[in-house]
Amino acid sequence: MPITHTPRARRRAAAITAAALAGAVLAVVNGQPASATPPGIPSKATAQSQLNALTVAAQGSMAGYSRDLFPHWITITGACNTREQVLKRDGTSVVVNSSCAATSGRWYSPYDGATWYAASDVDIDHVVPLAEAWRSGANSWTTSRRQSFANDLTRPQLIAVTDNVNQAKGDQDPSTWQPPLTSYRCTYSKMWITVKYNWGLTLQSSEKSALQSVLDTCAS
């Protein structure tokens, strides 16, 4: 049976193909960069120190897990919730309406190198997924602490990326999933390490090995 692609799927496929062909050119539109810039990304040296300090433990159970135990997205300021704040932070020339919903702008996804012009094509990724956090110690947190984690704008825990790339990642850790754009893996690993470190989460031995392998290739 032939596969029928929706208009949105065709747009996404075309954009991803263009990203593969144009590479870094997609990061600049009309001479202006459009790249996600979450705060608090550590240097290689700091990330290494934090990785060394993390506790290695067996992966915990998913028993009792629900995304509802990590309330998001919460109101941050005025009419703007966490998702809308990240869309404004990570996008370029973003225009919002009175409800703080993005009506126009462009978003460069550093995970795959694609640029999007509709907020509906962009997901806000939890760098350390909520389910992964649950398995790494968040199961014992209060709901209030889990809410703070799920809406953390202080550390590099939230980033605007291509929606289907985020969905492909799911709740995987770096031992089984890393950004398709290999040039971003150093940054991604440093983000992952510092989030786990600052929130006191554990990591598996395979996860630590994968992070160390990438960190060894980072220039700074």
C-alpha positions as CSV (number, residue, x, y, z in Angstrom):
1,M,0.0,0.0,0.0
2,P,1.5,3.4,-0.9
3,I,2.3,5.7,2.0
4,T,0.4,9.0,2.0
5,H,2.2,11.9,3.6
6,T,0.3,14.8,5.3
7,P,1.2,18.4,4.3
8,R,2.8,18.8,7.7
9,A,4.9,15.6,7.2
10,R,5.9,16.8,3.8
11,R,7.0,20.1,5.2
12,R,9.0,18.3,7.9
13,A,10.6,15.9,5.5
14,A,11.5,18.8,3.2
15,A,13.0,20.8,6.0
16,I,15.1,17.9,7.3
17,T,16.3,17.1,3.8
18,A,17.3,20.8,3.4
19,A,19.1,20.7,6.7
20,A,21.1,17.7,5.6
21,L,22.1,19.4,2.3
22,A,22.7,22.9,3.6
23,G,24.1,22.0,7.0
24,A,25.2,25.1,8.9
25,V,23.5,27.4,6.4
26,L,20.2,26.7,8.0
27,A,21.5,28.1,11.2
28,V,21.5,31.6,9.6
29,V,18.5,33.2,8.0
30,N,18.8,36.7,6.6
31,G,22.2,37.0,8.3
32,Q,20.8,36.3,11.8
33,P,21.5,33.2,13.8
34,A,18.5,31.2,15.1
35,S,19.9,28.8,17.7
36,A,18.6,27.5,21.0
37,T,20.6,28.9,24.0
38,P,19.6,27.2,27.3
39,P,21.4,28.8,30.3
40,G,24.1,27.2,32.5
41,I,25.9,24.9,30.0
42,P,29.2,24.1,31.8
43,S,32.7,24.0,30.4
44,K,34.3,20.6,29.6
45,A,36.3,20.8,32.8
46,T,33.3,21.6,35.0
47,A,31.2,18.9,33.3
48,Q,34.0,16.4,33.9
49,S,34.1,17.3,37.6
50,Q,30.4,17.0,37.9
51,L,30.4,13.6,36.0
52,N,33.0,12.3,38.4
53,A,30.8,13.3,41.4
54,L,27.6,11.7,40.2
55,T,26.5,8.5,41.9
56,V,26.4,5.4,39.7
57,A,23.4,3.2,40.5
58,A,21.2,0.6,38.9
59,Q,18.2,2.1,37.0
60,G,15.2,2.4,39.2
61,S,11.7,1.1,38.6
62,M,9.0,2.9,36.6
63,A,6.4,1.7,39.2
64,G,4.1,4.6,40.1
65,Y,5.3,6.9,37.3
66,S,3.1,9.4,35.7
67,R,3.9,12.7,33.8
68,D,1.2,14.2,36.0
69,L,3.6,13.9,38.9
70,F,5.8,16.5,37.2
71,P,3.3,19.4,36.7
72,H,4.1,21.4,33.6
73,W,3.8,23.8,31.9
74,I,3.3,26.3,34.7
75,T,2.7,30.0,34.4
76,I,6.1,31.9,34.6
77,T,5.1,35.5,34.1
78,G,1.9,37.2,33.0
79,A,0.1,35.0,30.5
80,C,3.3,33.1,29.6
81,N,3.9,29.5,30.6
82,T,7.2,27.6,30.6
83,R,6.8,26.3,27.0
84,E,6.1,29.8,25.7
85,Q,9.0,31.2,27.6
86,V,11.4,28.7,26.0
87,L,9.9,29.4,22.5
88,K,10.6,33.1,23.0
89,R,14.1,32.4,24.4
90,D,15.2,29.9,21.8
91,G,13.6,31.5,18.7
92,T,14.4,34.4,16.5
93,S,12.0,37.3,15.7
94,V,9.3,35.6,17.8
95,V,6.0,37.4,17.8
96,V,3.4,36.4,20.4
97,N,-0.3,37.3,20.9
98,S,-2.0,38.6,24.0
99,S,-2.2,35.0,25.3
100,C,1.6,34.7,24.9
101,A,1.2,32.1,22.1
102,A,3.9,32.4,19.4
103,T,2.2,33.5,16.1
104,S,5.4,33.8,14.1
105,G,9.1,33.4,14.3
106,R,11.8,30.8,13.5
107,W,13.4,28.1,15.5
108,Y,16.7,26.3,14.8
109,S,16.8,22.8,16.3
110,P,20.4,22.0,17.3
111,Y,19.5,18.3,17.6
112,D,19.1,17.8,13.9
113,G,20.0,21.1,12.2
114,A,16.5,21.9,10.9
115,T,14.8,25.4,11.0
116,W,11.1,25.8,11.6
117,Y,8.7,28.7,11.1
118,A,5.7,27.4,13.0
119,A,5.7,26.9,16.8
120,S,3.6,23.8,16.3
121,D,6.5,22.0,14.6
122,V,8.7,22.5,17.8
123,D,8.7,20.6,21.0
124,I,10.3,21.7,24.3
125,D,12.5,18.8,25.2
126,H,13.3,17.9,28.8
127,V,17.0,17.2,28.3
128,V,16.8,14.7,31.1
129,P,13.4,13.2,30.4
130,L,10.9,13.1,33.2
131,A,10.7,9.3,33.2
132,E,14.5,9.1,33.3
133,A,14.5,11.4,36.3
134,W,11.9,9.2,38.0
135,R,14.2,6.2,37.5
136,S,17.2,8.2,38.8
137,G,15.8,9.4,42.1
138,A,12.9,11.7,41.4
139,N,10.4,9.0,42.5
140,S,11.2,10.0,46.1
141,W,10.8,13.8,45.5
142,T,7.8,15.9,46.5
143,T,5.5,16.9,43.7
144,S,6.7,20.5,44.3
145,R,10.3,19.5,43.6
146,R,9.2,17.5,40.5
147,Q,7.4,20.6,39.3
148,S,10.5,22.7,39.7
149,F,12.5,20.1,37.8
150,A,10.0,19.9,34.9
151,N,10.0,23.7,34.5
152,D,13.6,24.5,35.2
153,L,14.7,27.6,33.3
154,T,17.9,28.1,35.3
155,R,19.8,25.1,34.1
156,P,20.0,23.7,30.5
157,Q,17.1,21.3,31.1
158,L,14.7,22.8,28.5
159,I,15.3,23.3,24.8
160,A,13.2,23.9,21.7
161,V,13.8,21.2,19.1
162,T,12.1,19.5,16.1
163,D,9.0,17.7,17.4
164,N,9.5,14.3,15.9
165,V,13.2,14.2,16.9
166,N,12.1,14.8,20.5
167,Q,9.5,12.1,20.1
168,A,12.1,9.7,18.8
169,K,14.3,10.4,21.8
170,G,11.5,9.5,24.2
171,D,12.8,8.8,27.7
172,Q,16.2,7.4,26.5
173,D,19.5,8.2,28.1
174,P,22.7,9.0,26.2
175,S,23.7,5.3,26.1
176,T,20.9,4.6,23.6
177,W,20.1,8.1,22.2
178,Q,22.1,11.2,21.2
179,P,21.3,14.1,18.9
180,P,21.4,13.1,15.2
181,L,23.6,16.2,14.6
182,T,26.9,14.9,15.9
183,S,28.4,18.3,16.3
184,Y,25.9,19.0,19.1
185,R,26.6,15.9,21.1
186,C,29.3,17.5,23.2
187,T,26.9,20.3,24.2
188,Y,24.1,17.8,24.8
189,S,26.3,15.6,27.1
190,K,27.4,18.6,29.1
191,M,23.8,19.7,29.5
192,W,22.8,16.2,30.6
193,I,25.6,16.0,33.1
194,T,25.0,19.3,34.8
195,V,21.2,18.8,35.1
196,K,21.7,15.4,36.8
197,Y,24.4,16.9,39.0
198,N,22.4,19.9,40.1
199,W,19.3,17.9,40.8
200,G,21.2,15.1,42.6
201,L,20.1,12.3,40.2
202,T,22.0,9.1,39.8
203,L,23.2,7.5,36.5
204,Q,23.8,4.0,35.2
205,S,27.3,2.8,34.4
206,S,26.4,2.5,30.7
207,E,25.1,6.1,30.7
208,K,28.3,7.3,32.4
209,S,30.5,5.5,29.9
210,A,28.5,7.1,27.0
211,L,28.8,10.5,28.5
212,Q,32.5,10.1,29.2
213,S,33.2,9.0,25.6
214,V,31.5,12.1,24.2
215,L,33.1,14.4,26.8
216,D,36.5,13.1,25.8
217,T,35.9,14.5,22.3
218,C,34.9,18.0,23.4
219,A,37.3,20.9,22.7
220,S,36.1,23.0,25.7
